[in-house]
Amino acid sequence: MSTNNNSVIIEIKDLKKHFKEVKAVDGISLKIKKGELFSILGPNGAGKTTLARMLTTILTPTSGDAYVNGHSILTGKKEIVKKIGVCPQEITIYDVLRAEENVEFVASMHGMAHKKAKGKTKELLEDFGIAGRKDWAKNFSGGMQRRLNLAMALIFDPEILFLDEPTAGLDPQARRLVWDYIRDLKEKNITIILMTHDMVEADSLSDRVAIIDQGKIIAQGTPPELKEKYGSDNVLEVSFVEKSELDLVKMNIEKIPFIVNLSEIHRKERNTLLIAFQGGLKNLVKILQQGFIGNIDEVENMKFRQNSLEDVFLNLTGRRLRD
């Protein structure tokens, strides 16, 4: 296989994984290029983790195949595991080892020389802000354990790195730290497959994104391509206590030429109308000044935001990523 940056390092061919009646992964085909950060974006239960477990040879597919660095996940498991690092969704550490012992143990499993392993371990733990901790890993916070898991996945310099929800449970500061480190990894020509339900994470880090829902890929492309094709220019969210007020506003506004899409979200005592429109702030002022949203006293909440991958998913499925 060619090693230039345009070569395909992972090719997925009609991959399926069924658990009795549940089609967790239902016929996925993808090509991922060497050196790119490719995100699989979708809600919890969409099939992201099942797909990752098949690509990392943990699960055997019901049908189909995938080739990782030229090796089939069905017949080339031993060769694949030599080249990949995995940071799983479930934190996987050795509870009664210290941080450096966890990382060095993984290094030894991959045949890394002891001196090199100690130096690389120190460097990684400093990068993730957990160097110098002498207590058992079981006593770490969830965020620290997740960062330790990431260091364990990176210790042997894998060619391909699988990250399954790598920032889940992290506070904003730790989340940014991990994002910065992932950006640094991109500069080292490591191929990164990121499984996430975080639209901001996928948007800010990815070269390309595949959106998955109910075990199928429903769209793929660069974040700007997806937002241009499936999103809208701007979104105004208006929430009402009474659904009748929402219905009235929707009826008044749906024939306005610059309105692109109208979507409803109903949760307990809040009814929200998402007004996707073109024309930026100029048309936002028209919506607000010309009485298109009806009696302002009936509005419980209102906010304006620019188009995002959340809107792409909403327009494709009728649901939010977190619903």
C-alpha positions as CSV (number, residue, x, y, z in Angstrom):
1,M,0.0,0.0,0.0
2,S,1.2,3.5,-0.8
3,T,2.3,5.7,2.0
4,N,1.6,9.1,0.5
5,N,-1.0,11.3,2.3
6,N,-3.7,10.6,-0.3
7,S,-3.5,6.8,0.1
8,V,-6.4,5.0,1.8
9,I,-5.3,3.5,5.1
10,I,-8.7,2.2,6.2
11,E,-11.3,0.9,3.8
12,I,-14.7,-0.4,5.1
13,K,-16.8,-2.5,2.8
14,D,-20.5,-3.0,3.6
15,L,-19.7,-3.7,7.3
16,K,-22.6,-5.1,9.4
17,K,-22.9,-6.1,13.1
18,H,-26.3,-7.4,14.3
19,F,-27.1,-8.4,17.9
20,K,-30.2,-10.6,17.4
21,E,-32.8,-8.1,16.2
22,V,-30.6,-5.0,16.8
23,K,-28.7,-3.8,13.7
24,A,-26.0,-1.9,15.5
25,V,-24.0,-1.4,12.3
26,D,-26.0,-1.8,9.1
27,G,-24.0,-1.8,5.9
28,I,-21.3,0.9,6.4
29,S,-18.8,1.6,3.6
30,L,-16.1,4.3,4.1
31,K,-12.6,5.2,2.9
32,I,-10.2,6.9,5.4
33,K,-7.0,8.5,4.1
34,K,-3.6,8.2,5.7
35,G,-2.8,11.2,8.0
36,E,-6.4,12.6,8.2
37,L,-8.6,13.0,11.3
38,F,-11.8,11.4,10.4
39,S,-14.8,11.7,12.8
40,I,-17.7,9.4,13.1
41,L,-20.4,11.8,14.5
42,G,-23.7,10.5,15.9
43,P,-25.8,10.2,19.0
44,N,-25.3,7.6,21.7
45,G,-26.5,4.2,20.4
46,A,-26.0,5.1,16.8
47,G,-23.3,2.4,16.3
48,K,-20.1,4.4,16.7
49,T,-18.6,2.1,19.4
50,T,-19.6,-1.1,17.7
51,L,-17.9,0.1,14.5
52,A,-14.8,1.0,16.4
53,R,-14.7,-2.4,18.1
54,M,-14.9,-4.1,14.7
55,L,-12.1,-1.9,13.2
56,T,-9.9,-2.7,16.2
57,T,-10.6,-6.4,15.9
58,I,-12.4,-6.7,19.2
59,L,-15.7,-7.7,17.6
60,T,-16.2,-9.9,14.5
61,P,-18.6,-8.5,12.0
62,T,-21.8,-10.3,11.0
63,S,-20.9,-9.6,7.4
64,G,-18.7,-7.4,5.3
65,D,-15.0,-6.6,5.9
66,A,-12.6,-3.8,6.5
67,Y,-9.0,-3.3,5.7
68,V,-6.7,-1.5,8.1
69,N,-3.4,-0.6,6.7
70,G,-4.0,-3.3,4.0
71,H,-5.0,-6.1,6.5
72,S,-8.4,-7.6,6.8
73,I,-10.1,-7.4,10.2
74,L,-11.2,-11.0,9.6
75,T,-7.8,-12.5,8.8
76,G,-5.1,-9.9,9.8
77,K,-5.8,-9.2,13.4
78,K,-2.2,-9.8,14.6
79,E,-0.8,-7.3,12.1
80,I,-3.5,-4.7,12.8
81,V,-3.0,-4.6,16.5
82,K,0.7,-3.8,16.0
83,K,-0.2,-0.6,14.2
84,I,-3.2,0.8,16.2
85,G,-3.6,2.7,19.5
86,V,-7.1,2.6,21.1
87,C,-8.6,4.9,23.7
88,P,-11.9,3.2,24.4
89,Q,-15.1,4.8,25.6
90,E,-15.0,2.7,28.8
91,I,-12.0,3.7,30.9
92,T,-9.5,0.8,30.8
93,I,-6.7,1.1,33.4
94,Y,-4.9,-1.1,35.9
95,D,-6.4,0.1,39.2
96,V,-3.5,-0.9,41.5
97,L,-0.8,0.5,39.3
98,R,0.4,4.1,39.4
99,A,0.1,6.3,36.3
100,E,3.6,5.8,35.0
101,E,3.3,2.0,35.7
102,N,0.1,1.8,33.6
103,V,1.8,3.5,30.6
104,E,5.1,1.6,30.9
105,F,3.2,-1.7,31.1
106,V,1.5,-1.0,27.8
107,A,4.9,0.0,26.4
108,S,6.4,-3.3,27.5
109,M,3.6,-5.2,25.8
110,H,4.7,-3.6,22.5
111,G,8.3,-4.5,23.0
112,M,9.5,-0.9,23.7
113,A,12.9,-0.7,25.4
114,H,12.7,0.2,29.1
115,K,14.7,3.4,29.0
116,K,12.8,4.7,26.0
117,A,9.5,3.8,27.6
118,K,10.3,5.7,30.8
119,G,11.3,8.8,28.9
120,K,8.2,8.8,26.6
121,T,5.9,8.0,29.6
122,K,7.2,11.0,31.5
123,E,6.7,13.2,28.5
124,L,3.1,12.0,27.9
125,L,2.1,12.3,31.6
126,E,3.5,15.9,31.7
127,D,1.5,16.8,28.5
128,F,-1.7,15.5,30.1
129,G,-1.1,17.1,33.5
130,I,-0.8,13.9,35.5
131,A,2.9,13.6,36.0
132,G,4.2,13.0,39.6
133,R,1.0,11.3,40.9
134,K,2.1,8.5,43.2
135,D,-1.3,7.1,44.3
136,W,-3.0,4.2,42.6
137,A,-4.8,4.9,39.4
138,K,-8.1,3.8,40.9
139,N,-8.0,6.9,43.1
140,F,-7.8,9.3,40.1
141,S,-10.8,11.4,39.1
142,G,-12.7,10.2,36.0
143,G,-11.1,13.0,34.0
144,M,-7.6,12.0,35.1
145,Q,-8.3,8.4,34.3
146,R,-9.5,9.3,30.8
147,R,-6.3,11.3,30.2
148,L,-4.2,8.4,31.5
149,N,-6.1,6.1,29.0
150,L,-5.1,8.4,26.2
151,A,-1.5,8.4,27.2
152,M,-1.6,4.5,27.3
153,A,-2.9,4.5,23.7
154,L,-0.1,6.8,22.5
155,I,2.9,5.3,24.2
156,F,4.1,3.2,21.3
157,D,3.6,5.8,18.6
158,P,0.8,4.1,16.7
159,E,0.2,4.8,13.0
160,I,-3.5,4.8,13.5
161,L,-5.3,6.0,16.6
162,F,-8.9,5.2,17.6
163,L,-10.5,7.7,20.0
164,D,-14.0,6.7,21.3
165,E,-15.5,9.8,23.1
166,P,-12.0,10.8,24.4
167,T,-13.3,13.9,26.2
168,A,-16.4,12.4,27.8
169,G,-16.6,13.5,31.4
170,L,-13.8,16.0,31.2
171,D,-14.1,19.6,32.6
172,P,-13.7,22.4,30.0
173,Q,-10.0,23.0,30.8
174,A,-9.1,19.3,30.5
175,R,-11.2,19.0,27.3
176,R,-9.3,21.9,25.6
177,L,-6.0,20.3,26.7
178,V,-6.9,17.0,25.0
179,W,-8.1,18.9,21.9
180,D,-4.8,20.7,21.7
181,Y,-2.9,17.5,22.0
182,I,-5.0,15.9,19.2
183,R,-4.2,18.8,17.0
184,D,-0.5,18.3,17.7
185,L,-0.9,14.6,16.7
186,K,-2.4,15.6,13.4
187,E,0.8,17.4,12.5
188,K,2.7,14.1,13.0
189,N,0.9,12.3,10.2
190,I,-1.0,10.0,12.6
191,T,-4.3,8.8,11.2
192,I,-7.0,9.5,13.8
193,I,-10.5,8.1,13.9
194,L,-12.6,10.0,16.3
195,M,-15.9,8.6,17.5
196,T,-17.9,11.4,19.1
197,H,-21.4,12.8,19.7
198,D,-19.9,16.3,20.4
199,M,-20.6,18.5,17.4
200,V,-18.1,21.2,18.5
201,E,-15.4,18.5,18.8
202,A,-16.1,17.1,15.4
203,D,-16.4,20.5,13.8
204,S,-13.2,22.0,15.2
205,L,-10.9,18.9,14.9
206,S,-12.0,17.0,11.8
207,D,-10.7,16.9,8.3
208,R,-13.8,15.0,7.3
209,V,-16.9,13.8,9.1
210,A,-19.3,10.9,8.6
211,I,-22.6,11.3,10.3
212,I,-24.0,8.0,11.6
213,D,-27.6,7.3,12.7
214,Q,-29.2,3.9,13.5
215,G,-26.2,2.0,12.2
216,K,-26.0,3.8,8.8
217,I,-23.9,6.6,7.4
218,I,-26.4,9.3,6.4
219,A,-23.9,12.0,5.2
220,Q,-20.2,12.6,4.9
221,G,-17.8,15.4,3.9
222,T,-15.7,18.1,5.4
223,P,-17.5,20.2,8.1
224,P,-18.0,23.2,5.8
225,E,-19.3,20.9,3.0
226,L,-21.9,19.3,5.3
227,K,-23.0,22.7,6.8
228,E,-23.3,24.2,3.3
229,K,-25.2,21.2,1.9
230,Y,-27.5,20.2,4.8
231,G,-27.4,23.1,7.2
232,S,-28.8,26.6,7.0
233,D,-27.2,30.0,7.3
234,N,-28.5,31.0,10.8
235,V,-30.9,29.6,13.4
236,L,-33.2,31.4,15.7
237,E,-34.6,29.3,18.6
238,V,-37.8,30.5,20.1
239,S,-39.4,28.7,23.0
240,F,-43.0,28.9,24.2
241,V,-44.9,27.4,27.1
242,E,-48.0,26.8,25.0
243,K,-47.8,24.8,21.8
244,S,-50.7,26.8,20.4
245,E,-48.4,29.9,20.3
246,L,-45.7,27.9,18.5
247,D,-48.3,26.8,15.9
248,L,-49.4,30.4,15.3
249,V,-45.9,31.7,14.8
250,K,-45.0,28.8,12.5
251,M,-48.1,29.5,10.4
252,N,-47.2,33.2,10.2
253,I,-43.5,32.7,9.3
254,E,-43.4,29.6,7.0
255,K,-44.1,31.5,3.8
256,I,-41.3,34.1,4.2
257,P,-38.9,33.7,1.3
258,F,-35.7,33.8,3.4
259,I,-36.9,31.0,5.8
260,V,-35.0,27.8,4.9
261,N,-36.5,25.3,7.4
262,L,-38.8,25.1,10.4
263,S,-38.3,22.4,13.0
264,E,-40.1,21.7,16.3
265,I,-38.7,20.3,19.5
266,H,-41.0,19.4,22.4
267,R,-39.7,18.7,25.9
268,K,-42.0,18.6,29.0
269,E,-43.2,22.2,29.5
270,R,-41.2,23.8,26.7
271,N,-42.1,23.9,23.0
272,T,-39.3,25.2,20.8
273,L,-39.4,26.4,17.2
274,L,-36.1,26.3,15.3
275,I,-36.2,28.9,12.5
276,A,-33.4,28.4,10.0
277,F,-33.0,31.4,7.7
278,Q,-30.7,33.1,5.2
279,G,-29.5,36.7,5.1
280,G,-27.7,37.0,8.5
281,L,-28.5,39.7,11.0
282,K,-30.4,41.9,8.5
283,N,-33.1,39.2,8.2
284,L,-32.9,38.5,12.0
285,V,-33.9,42.1,12.6
286,K,-36.9,41.7,10.1
287,I,-38.1,38.7,12.1
288,L,-37.9,40.5,15.4
289,Q,-39.2,44.0,14.2
290,Q,-42.0,43.0,11.9
291,G,-43.9,40.9,14.4
292,F,-43.3,37.5,12.8
293,I,-42.9,35.8,16.2
294,G,-46.2,37.0,17.4
295,N,-46.8,38.2,21.0
296,I,-43.4,38.6,22.6
297,D,-45.0,38.2,26.0
298,E,-45.7,34.5,25.1
299,V,-42.1,33.8,24.3
300,E,-40.4,31.9,27.2
301,N,-36.8,32.0,25.7
302,M,-35.1,33.0,22.5
303,K,-31.5,32.6,21.2
304,F,-29.7,33.1,18.0
305,R,-26.8,31.0,16.7
306,Q,-24.9,30.3,13.5
307,N,-25.2,27.1,11.5
308,S,-23.5,24.1,13.0
309,L,-23.2,20.3,12.6
310,E,-26.1,20.1,15.1
311,D,-28.3,21.7,12.5
312,V,-27.0,19.3,9.8
313,F,-28.1,16.3,12.0
314,L,-31.4,17.9,12.9
315,N,-32.2,18.6,9.2
316,L,-31.3,15.1,8.2
317,T,-33.1,13.2,11.0
318,G,-35.5,15.6,12.6
319,R,-33.7,15.1,16.0
320,R,-30.9,16.7,17.9
321,L,-27.7,14.8,18.4
322,R,-28.4,14.6,22.2
323,D,-32.1,13.6,22.0
